């Protein structure tokens, strides 16, 4: 029997019950095979080769396009370093899975089937805290979990990268709060239009987490 960690993945290899020349293969708590033929050392070497190929492919989501096989599942990846889209596939923090079930045509454009995740979505799925309990997989229930700093930063970066160029009439407000509040990775940015016509209170800026601060134009 072998219990070890490789590239952040927890691996367990043990003899299959009643089959001394077969192995039960477990990665990150998920059983891949109950009767893999070989010994412990061979099984561990197989795990290492697969994981090396996955990491070399560019990370979760990218492997779906570059490698054949069912490597879109979350159990193949280091916990806390990926997101899970509504299809149950692992993606880069804030990004897309590139398999044919998840993306049509262009990755960051309007044809992509899944929108970028909100920075504060659950660490293990696509839901934000408010609606989390109403839209989770009933077969794999889990509580809302704060995203990792890597996920939050990755999601925000992906949202920024996928933001289309604004029309002249759709220019956004460029106000940034001058300080970094507790719990933030950076300074809050206002999400309203430049003229604040979409704001509930046009005299205040507001970011994606609901944080507000006075609008300079209103004070003048």
Buried (B, 14 or more C-beta within 10 A) or exposed (E): EBEEEBEEBBBBBBBBEEEEEBBBBBBBEEEBBEEBEBBEEEBBEBBBEBBEBBBEBEBBBBBBBEBEEEBBBBBBBBBBBBBBBEBEBBBBBBBBBBBEEBBEEEBBEEEBBBEBBBBBBBBBBBBBBEEBEEEBEEEEEEEBEEBBEBBBBBBBBBBEEBEEEEEEEEEBBEBBBEEEEEEBEEEBBBBBBBEBEEBEEBEBBBBBBEBBBEBEBEEE
